[in-house]
């Protein structure tokens, strides 16, 4: 039973860590202007 509690606790910690990273990325505007970044690679900067 103790091993199962460790697995559940580990899964909860990993899940909360992933949620924290997602919220950080959203708050720091990592997902803004996705179309601009996609079109920028096609432009020639000569």
Secondary structure as GFF3:
##gff-version 3
##sequence-region A 1 46
A	DSSP	alpha_helix	2	27	.	.	.	ID=ss1
A	DSSP	alpha_helix	34	40	.	.	.	ID=ss2
###
